[in-house]
Amino acid sequence: MKTLLVAMSRADTLYGTHPVRYAVVRGREVLQLGKGAADELGNQAGRSLRMGVDSPANVSERLRLRALARRFVPVLVQRHLTDNGTFTERFRSRSRVAWLRQGEAEVDVHAMLEDDAELAEGLLPGPARPLTHLVTADAAVAALVRAVTSEPVLVHWWQQGSLRTLGVRNGSVAWQRVQPMAESADQLDEIAWKPLLDSIGANAPAEFGGSHCMVIRLGAGPWAATGDWDSNGSRDLAQRIDKLFKGLEPGQVLMQPDLLGLAFADRHQNLIVNGYRQRVMAWHAAPVAAALASLAGAVCLGLGIWWHVQADQRTAALQNDLQRLATERKALDAQRPPAGAVAALRSAAWRETALGVNLRADHFLNELLALVPADAQVLAINIRRDDLGNERLRLTDGKPGANTQTARARTRREPATQQAQAPSGEGLQPTSEAVTFTPGTPVRRMPQAGEPSFSVDLNISLPGGYSGAKLNAEHMAEQMSRLGRLSGTRLVFQDLGPLTPGANFQTRLTIAAGAF
């Protein structure tokens, strides 16, 4: 959420209005930083507004009063500021008890003239943007220091021709001194202002004096030109303060502590009259809240009626479905076949799957021979069924008996036995080598384990020399792998004379039953 921070001086006027410095922040990020007239604040962004007022009549200090209970402290503060002549007119004050013991209290006090507070509130854009914090300039500087440390810090702050020295401890101004300066910051040299700061620090209370206390310099004083913001080893403190916000150039936070310190102001530093912010926010939000409440009530009422009707309709539909399902269940129970019929049906279904699938040899040969080159010669094609389709199986509850596995093993051994017993040809001993190929994308259903299948033994003579025959063999193997699973693919070379081809492509193609 964006917040508009505004710092103004009661003594400064410009053409009937007051100049202000402002900053638009979102969290720790500064979105806009500038100066202008108070009448122009309505054009700046920000959902809420925090304002700091610098006035000679402001009070930000720590008092020691005699009090028996905390609830009497606000009244005693009002009486103290009136009796000692600090305020002779109406004023606002906020107090926080630091400690209370043995009838004595130490209180942090912030006070401002009522006229100054009303002037600041009158310069605001309007009730559409609530003023959440109204603080004194000294309190804003103390809040900025507390954002990085709660230890005692002596702050020298140059503000509008005066040198203010604040003793800040835990975000509260415990001691202060104002030194009017006739010269401007540009007219003072280092020889003039450093002894002045040293003398002021020597007169400060013990907790803010000496070499043990951290000392920083803020504002557009003579130290700003050289960047001499610290002393007594407080360089780290000044650097941490300068890095509190993002989106600013180095030194901007230290130059305007009263403006950017508003982002860290606490409730006990806020001088807004009790109830002012709540009234503004309530006035702004009441119409919207009432409209939203009415709309939400109407929507909830309509949804309740609609859900009630839908629930009744669904209940009636569920009752009808239950009755219909009960009737169908009775009819299905009456139609359930006996156990013997179920076993016979299961047996018949397995037989149809295992034995009833055959091979359309004409379709298969048509696709197979289309893959053979035109100048090649098919020497032999042997198609054999791998399963036990030609034997009668003994089934037990629709499953093959024990003789099935034995018969399958015997069938698989037959081709190897026949090949071993085949007489070798006359002439030279043939030389063979395995054909290396990349299987192609299947275009037919591949054979699966346990399913009926057919084995096709192929022997094809290829023309040409070694290189040409090898290329043709690899191409044919890749194309045939799209029809089924190839095994034992080899290219056999045998020199049988000039009239007989000497390169034979031999392989076994296993195809799924029913794939063709």
C-alpha positions, 0 to 999 in steps of 0.5 A, a space after each residue: 500500500 502506498 503512503 504519502 509522507 509530508 513534512 512542513 514548517 509552521 513558519 514558512 509561507 509562500 503566496 498564502 500557502 505553505 511549502 511542503 516536502 513530500 515522498 510517496 513510499 511503498 514499504 521501504 521503497 521510495 517511489 517519488 520525492 519532491 517539493 511543492 505547495 500544500 494545495 498540490 497534495 491532492 495530485 499525489 498518490 497514496 492511500 494514507 497520509 503521514 504528516 510531520 509539523 515543525 513549529 517553534 512551539 512543539 515539545 518533544 522531550 522526556 519529563 520526570 513527574 510525581 505520579 502514583 499510577 499510570 492512568 494519572 500521567 496524561 493529566 499530570 503532563 497536561 498540568 505540567 505543560 500549562 503550569 510551567 508556561 510551555 503552552 498558554 493556548 490550547 494544545 495536544 499532547 501524547 505521553 508514554 511512561 518509560 518507568 514508574 516506581 516509588 511515586 515517580 515516573 519518567 515520561 516521553 512527551 510530545 505536544 503541539 499547539 492546537 492551531 498548528 495541528 488544525 492548520 496541518 489538517 486543513 491543508 490535507 486533500 480531504 477526508 477521502 485520504 485519512 491522516 493516520 499520523 501527525 507528529 512533531 519533526 523531532 519525533 520523526 528524526 528520533 523514529 528514524 534513528 530508532 529504525 537502526 539502533 535503540 542505543 543512545 545517540 547524539 544527533 546534530 540536525 541542521 534545520 532552517 537556520 538553526 542547529 538542533 541537538 537531540 539526545 535520542 534513546 530507544 526512539 524517544 527524545 530524552 534531551 535537546 538543545 536548539 542553537 540559532 544560526 545566523 549564517 547559512 550552511 554554505 558560509 560556515 567552514 570546518 573550523 567554525 562548526 566543528 568546535 561548536 558541535 564539540 562544545 554542545 556535546 560536552 554540555 550534553 548529559 552523561 549518556 550522550 556525552 563523551 567518546 563512548 556515545 555515537 554521534 551523527 549529523 543530519 540535515 543540509 548542514 555544512 557537513 553535507 558537502 563533504 559527506 562528514 555525517 558521523 563522528 566517534 566511530 559512528 560511520 556504520 550507523 550513518 551508513 545503515 540509516 542511509 540504506 533504510 530506503 531503496 530508490 534514493 541516491 546516497 545521502 538523501 535519507 540523511 538530508 531529510 530525516 524529518 520527512 523519511 522518519 515519518 515512515 517509522 513513527 509510532 502510535 505514542 508519537 501520534 498527535 491525532 485526536 482520538 477517533 479522528 482517523 476512525 471517523 474518516 475511515 468509517 465515513 469513507 467505507 460505510 457506503 461501500 460496506 453497506 452495499 456489499 453487505 446487502 449484495 452478499 445477503 441477497 446472494 446468500 439468500 438466493 443461493 440458499 433457495 437454489 440449493 434447497 430446490 436442488 437438494 429436493 430434486 436430487 433426493 427424488 432422483 436418487 430414490 428413483 434410481 435406487 428403486 430402478 437398480 433394485 429391480 434390475 438386480 433382481 432381474 439379473 440374479 434371475 438370469 445368472 447362468 449356473 457355474 458349469 455354464 460359466 466354466 464352459 463359456 470360459 473354455 470356449 472363449 480361450 479356445 477361440 482366442 488361442 486356436 481360432 486365429 489363422 493366417 491369410 497367407 495371400 495377404 501376407 505374401 502380397 505384402 512380403 513379396 512387395 518388399 523383395 527387390 525385383 532382381 532378387 530370387 525367392 528360393 524358399 518360404 516355409 510358414 509354420 504355426 508356432 502354437 498347438 492349433 492342430 492338436 486337441 488340447 485338454 482344458 481345465 476350467 477354460 485353461 490349457 492342461 499340462 501337456 500344452 507347455 511340453 508340446 510348445 517346447 517340442 514344437 520350438 525345438 523342431 526347426 533347430 533340429 531340422 536345420 541341424 540335420 539338413 545336409 550341407 551343399 556340395 562345393 565350398 564351405 559357405 561364409 555368412 555374417 549377421 545383417 545389422 539393421 535398425 528395426 522400422 516402425 511396426 505397421 502390423 501388430 507385433 507377436 506377444 508372449 503367450 499368443 498364437 503366432 506363425 514363423 516364416 523361414 525365408 531364403 532369398 538370393 540377392 544379385 551383385 557383389 558383396 557391397 550391393 548384396 549387403 545393402 539390399 539385405 539391410 534394406 530388406 531386413 529393416 522393411 520386414 521388421 515392420 511386419 513382425 519380429 526378425 531373428 537369425 538374419 544372416 547373409 550367406 556367401 557361397 561361390 557356386 559358379 558364374 551362373 548361380 548367384 552366390 549371396 543368400 539372405 536368410 532370416 526367420 520372421 515371426 508374425 502375430 496370428 490374425 495380423 494379416 
